[in-house]
């Protein structure tokens, strides 16, 4: 792969990692309803597993309810079972073709527990960033040894990678702080 594409590819990887982190913590429950809580639940149906957002519409009813309407009415019980057995600790209420989930307020202890879990997730993503950086640095050093890049370019690429990592870490911190604030205020 010719240079400087490894730097661009590295920045793409960092972008995907920060997006994945944001998506993963979006599923952490606050007292406010959000479709992200349930949309990726796996539902046993049609002889396999499907993601909830692919088999039902999900709407939010403020202040604290999520309404799920399966497109195939026969999937109501399967969806209800998937919610009941998930880690959400929510009890689905089936009302005709609708499944309603009511989000109770979170205790202060539970909020702090969720904030700590978000911090742990962020550390997992920092480790992924570090591994991606190590791979990119190895590729650059390899390219220099194979005479594919000059020494000046090697240092420039290494500097760009370090700046990209610092920016990605800053984005992770910002995402974590926003979600923690949302949980504290809920």
Residue pairs with C-beta under 8 A, 6 or more apart in sequence:
1 9
2 148
3 140
3 143
3 148
3 149
3 153
3 157
4 153
4 157
6 136
6 139
6 140
6 143
6 157
7 136
7 140
7 157
7 160
7 161
7 164
10 132
10 133
10 136
10 161
10 164
11 164
13 132
14 129
14 132
14 164
14 165
14 167
14 168
15 168
17 125
17 128
17 129
17 132
17 168
18 125
18 168
18 171
18 172
18 175
20 125
21 121
21 122
21 125
21 172
21 175
22 175
23 36
24 121
25 118
25 121
25 175
25 176
25 179
26 34
26 36
26 179
27 36
27 37
27 40
28 114
28 117
28 118
28 179
28 183
29 37
29 88
29 103
29 106
29 114
30 106
30 114
30 182
30 183
30 186
31 64
31 103
31 104
31 105
31 106
31 186
32 63
32 64
32 103
32 182
32 186
33 60
33 61
33 62
33 63
33 64
33 65
33 66
33 101
33 103
34 60
34 66
35 53
35 58
35 59
35 60
35 66
37 66
37 88
38 52
38 58
38 66
38 68
38 83
38 88
38 101
39 51
39 52
39 53
39 58
40 51
40 52
40 53
41 51
41 52
41 82
41 83
41 86
42 49
42 50
42 51
42 52
42 82
43 49
43 50
43 51
43 52
43 55
43 75
43 78
43 79
43 82
44 78
44 81
44 82
45 55
45 72
45 75
45 78
52 58
52 68
52 79
52 82
55 70
55 71
55 72
55 75
55 79
56 68
56 69
56 70
56 71
56 75
56 79
57 68
57 69
57 71
58 66
58 67
58 68
59 66
59 67
59 69
60 66
60 67
61 67
61 100
64 102
64 103
64 104
65 100
65 101
65 102
65 103
66 100
66 101
66 103
67 98
67 99
67 100
67 101
68 79
68 92
68 98
68 99
68 100
68 101
69 97
69 98
69 99
70 76
70 79
70 97
70 99
73 97
76 94
76 97
76 99
77 94
79 92
79 99
80 92
80 94
80 99
83 90
83 92
83 99
83 101
84 91
84 92
88 101
90 101
90 102
90 103
91 101
92 99
92 100
92 101
93 99
93 100
93 101
93 102
105 186
106 114
106 183
106 186
111 183
111 184
111 186
114 183
115 180
115 183
115 184
118 176
118 179
118 180
118 183
119 176
122 172
122 173
122 175
122 176
125 172
126 169
126 172
129 165
129 168
129 169
129 172
130 165
133 161
133 162
133 165
136 161
137 158
137 161
140 149
140 154
140 157
140 158
140 161
141 154
143 149
143 154
144 150
144 151
144 154
149 157
